[in-house]
Structure formats: structure tokens, C-alpha cells
Amino acid sequence: MPPSITEVTDDYYHVRFNDPDAFDTIRNPDWAENAATSVVEGTEVRTGHQEGGDDSDWEIQSILIPASAASDEDDAIEQAEQVVEKIES
């Protein structure tokens, strides 16, 4: 699934990478937020886990890019992709 903007609020662009309904549990882990904020300050990362999956089997569900950090939706998607690259490296 290519990243897409699912919601724009006063505070964040919500960039979805995976459908939240595909997961049993969704969390905002500190380790992912730490990596994300090194790319874009104030970014939040939501990760999802499928039932029966390995404890290390967490996938990025969405990235929340601060509205003040992106000029438009395309910029928010580009920044979210950079965050994913940082986390996966």
C-alpha cells in the first residue's frame, strides 16, 4: 500500500502506510518516536501487531507529521517516507 494522507488536522498530517484494521494492537513506541523526531521534530509513529505474530513482528501503521513541519500533503508524505527509511535502516 503506498502511503496516503488519511486525515489533516490543525496539528498533524496523518500518513497511512497500512490499514489499522489489519492489526490487533496499535502502539506509539518510544524507540520509533525517537528515530522519527531525528528526522522531523514532533513526529509520532504508530506501529501495529497482528494476532499470533512474533513479538518482534511490528509494522508501521502510520506516521503523524506535525502540520507546522510540512508545506502541503505531498511534503508530509515525503517526510513520512524519510521517517520510515530512518526506522528501517
C-alpha positions in Angstrom: 0.0 0.0 0.0 1.6 3.3 -1.0 1.5 6.0 1.7 -1.5 8.3 1.6 -2.9 11.2 3.7 -5.9 9.9 5.6 -6.6 13.0 7.7 -5.4 16.5 8.1 -5.9 18.2 11.5 -4.7 21.5 12.9 -1.9 19.6 14.5 -0.9 16.7 12.1 -0.9 15.2 8.7 -1.8 11.5 9.2 0.1 9.5 6.6 -1.1 5.9 6.5 1.2 3.0 5.4 -1.1 0.1 6.5 -4.8 -0.3 7.2 -5.3 -0.1 11.0 -8.0 -2.8 10.7 -5.2 -5.3 9.8 -3.8 -5.1 13.3 -5.0 -6.3 16.7 -2.8 -3.9 18.6 -1.5 -0.4 17.7 1.1 1.4 19.8 3.2 4.5 19.7 6.6 3.1 20.8 9.2 5.4 22.2 12.0 3.9 20.2 10.2 4.7 16.9 9.3 8.2 18.1 13.0 8.8 19.0 14.1 7.8 15.4 11.3 9.8 13.8 12.0 13.0 15.7 15.6 12.9 14.5 14.1 13.4 11.0 11.2 15.7 11.8 10.7 17.1 15.3 7.4 16.3 16.9 6.6 13.3 14.6 4.7 10.4 16.0 4.8 6.8 14.8 2.0 4.2 15.2 3.0 0.6 14.8 0.7 -2.4 14.5 0.9 -6.0 15.5 -1.1 -8.9 14.1 -2.5 -11.5 16.4 -0.4 -14.6 16.5 2.7 -12.7 15.2 6.1 -12.9 16.7 6.8 -10.3 19.4 9.2 -8.6 17.1 6.7 -8.5 14.2 5.5 -4.9 14.4 4.9 -2.9 11.3 4.5 0.8 10.7 0.8 1.7 10.5 1.0 5.4 10.2 3.2 8.4 10.7 1.9 11.7 12.1 3.8 14.7 10.7 3.3 18.0 12.5 1.3 20.3 10.3 3.8 23.1 11.0 6.6 21.0 9.6 5.1 20.3 6.2 4.1 22.8 3.5 1.4 20.5 2.0 0.2 16.9 1.8 3.0 15.9 -0.7 5.6 17.3 1.6 4.1 15.4 4.6 4.2 12.1 2.6 7.8 12.7 1.6 8.8 13.4 5.2 6.9 10.3 6.4 8.8 8.2 3.9 12.1 9.6 5.2 11.0 8.6 8.7 10.2 5.1 7.6 13.7 4.8 5.9 15.3 6.0 9.1 13.4 3.5 11.2 14.1 0.6 8.8 17.8 1.3 8.5 
